[in-house]
């Protein structure tokens, strides 16, 4: 007599499909949550970068009793003289962001921020994490235009020169409008005591870590992969002309009056509908009016002159942004937190 066979329990096809559907739904719910966590972490890292930059700028001020120049030539007091295209503020604060070995070997002569071979070697293929937002969609490196195989990283932050509201100079070159009403402008030597609008109401550094966007919200890609205030020549690039504490109109009307790694506020945050345009100050080889931008949702991070870092939303009115770009315009505004 044979025993009766026992049926083994198992899934029916319908049950299996239900389980697969439930798993798919859970994954669909989980992926956005993971993306939000990653975005929040990247934004926090960016804010920490900017805090370190703000601290570096203040430590520079403690040492020299003034903020570094936004960008400068190699003429005195910044260099030995006799050459243009000096260095940017990002070079001057290197000792204060744990990059003293680079700064100690830097030569402030022979176009220090552009074609000085010694300096190019120091920064070739080097990434300084504090200068790079992890949310940036820009390529990590950009080749120089005239220096062979040397390449510099794409940084994510720009100095604020002021705004196009006042103390700005239009030029006959492709510089758009350059202001000396802010803190980090060409050949600047700004002391904290001159920030009469209040350090908590004045922009020092803004985020510029995304592509310039056209009317269809598509990146305008120049020959170097991006259009930012550092231009095609790198984060070390300064400016040319005499090293004066302000921008003389006679110099601003010169034949080559470009300046790099700082921007004059002329457009709204994450402005859309821009172009590679010399007249707009959004040219890929000038960039003095490139808008602030980021890969974060809804706005950009910014450092204020008191060292605080705040998130500024896309809805910030342009006029408000321009007022906080000036150090002594007599107008104070309240920003949404």
SEVEXFI-501939 format. One record per residue (C-alpha): x, y, z; residue in one letter. Coordinates in steps of 0.1 Angstrom, whole numbers, plus 5000, padded with zeros to 4 digits. Example, Ala and Ser with C-alpha at 12.3 -4.5 7.8 and 13.67 -1.06 7.14 Angstrom:
BEGIN
512349555078A;513749895071S;
# end
This chain:
BEGIN
500050005000X;501550324989X;501350645011X;499550944997X;501951204981X;502151544999X;501951854978X;504752104984X;503652464991X;504652714964X;503753044947X;501153064921X;501853274891X;499453544903X;501153554937X;504553584921X;503353874899X;501854044930X;505154014949X;507154154919X;504654444916X;505054524953X;508854514950X;508754744920X;506554994939X;508954984969X;511955044946X;510055334930X;509555484964X;513055424976X;514955564946X;513655924950X;514355904987X;517955794981X;518356064955X;517056324980X;519556205006X;522456224981X;521356574970X;521156695007X;524556545014X;526056714983X;524457044993X;525857015028X;529356935014X;529057244992X;528157455022X;531057325041X;533357405012X;532157755012X;532557785050X;536157695046X;536557945018X;534958215039X;537258125068X;540258135044X;539258485032X;538858615068X;542258465078X;543758635048X;542158955061X;543558895096X;547058865081X;546959155056X;544259375071X;542359355038X;540659095017X;542658954987X;542159104953X;539358944933X;541858914904X;544959114896X;547959154873X;551459084883X;552159454889X;553059574924X;551859534951X;550759184939X;553759084918X;557159194906X;555859394877X;556259394839X;553659134831X;549859094829X;547358824836X;548258774872X;546458554898X;542958524912X;541758534948X;541658154947X;545458164945X;545958414973X;543958214999X;545657884992X;547757895025X;544457925044X;542657625029X;545457375035X;547257435002X;550357605014X;552757374994X;551357514962X;551357874973X;554957854987X;556257774952X;553958024933X;555758284912X;553858614910X;555558714877X;555458614841X;551658594838X;551458404870X;547758304866X;548058224830X;551258104812X;553858084839X;555257734834X;556257684870X;552757764882X;551057564855X;553057254867X;551957314903X;548257294895X;548257064864X;545756784868X;545156884905X;541756884921X;541357094953X;538156954968X;537157264987X;536857444953X;534557194938X;530757134945X;529856764943X;526656854926X;528357034897X;527556884863X;530557064848X;533556854837X;536256814863X;538956964841X;539257214813X;542257244790X;543957574786X;543757744753X;547457834748X;549457614772X;549757274756X;548856984778X;548457174810X;544957154824X;543257304854X;540157194873X;536757364869X;536057534902X;532557594915X;532757934932X;533258294921X;534058624938X;531458894938X;532659224923X;529559424929X;526459474908X;525559654876X;523459904896X;526360134903X;530160184903X;530259974871X;532160044839X;531059944805X;533859874781X;534659864745X;536059514749X;534159204756X;533859254793X;530259354797X;529959554830X;532559534857X;531859684891X;534159774920X;531259824944X;531559484960X;534459314978X;536259084953X;536859294921X;539859344899X;542859484920X;540659514950X;541959594985X;538759605006X;538859625044X;536059505066X;535559855079X;534559975044X;531659725043X;529159985057X;526059795046X;527059535072X;529059215067X;525858995072X;524259185043X;527059175018X;527958894994X;531558774993X;531558454972X;528758294952X;528257954937X;528757914899X;528757544894X;526357484865X;526257544828X;524957864813X;521457784801X;519757894769X;516057964765X;515357594764X;517157534796X;519957354777X;523657414784X;525557654762X;528757464757X;531757664747X;534957514733X;536157434768X;533057244780X;531457524801X;531057894804X;531958034839X;533758334853X;537058144853X;536858144815X;538857894795X;542157984812X;541557834846X;540857914883X;544258084887X;543658344860X;543558714871X;543359024850X;545659274832X;546259644836X;547559854865X;547159734901X;544960004915X;542559974945X;539660064922X;538860024885X;539760344866X;537360414838X;540360484816X;541560134821X;538159974817X;537860134782X;541159974772X;541559724744X;541859414766X;540159474799X;539059124808X;538958994843X;538358644856X;537158444886X;534858714898X;531458834885X;529359154886X;525759074894X;523659154863X;521358854861X;519058654884X;520158324901X;520158034877X;519058264849X;517658094818X;517758234783X;521358334783X;523858314754X;527558314747X;527358694743X;530058954747X;527459244751X;525659054779X;528958994797X;528358614793X;531158544769X;533058224774X;536358404774X;535358684798X;532458594820X;532258904842X;528458884842X;527958514843X;524958444866X;525258254899X;524157894893X;524257544908X;523257184904X;521257204936X;517457224934X;515957564938X;518957794943X;522657844951X;524957854982X;526658184990X;529258315015X;528558655031X;531158885044X;530658775080X;531658425070X;528158285071X;526858055044X;523258085032X;521157915005X;519758174982X;516658064962X;515958114925X;513058334936X;515358594951X;514558924932X;517359044910X;517259384927X;517759224961X;520659014948X;522259334934X;521859524966X;523559244986X;526359244960X;527459594971X;529359675002X;528360035007X;525260124986X;523260235017X;520559975011X;520059675034X;517659395026X;516359095043X;516858755027X;514558465031X;516258185051X;
# end
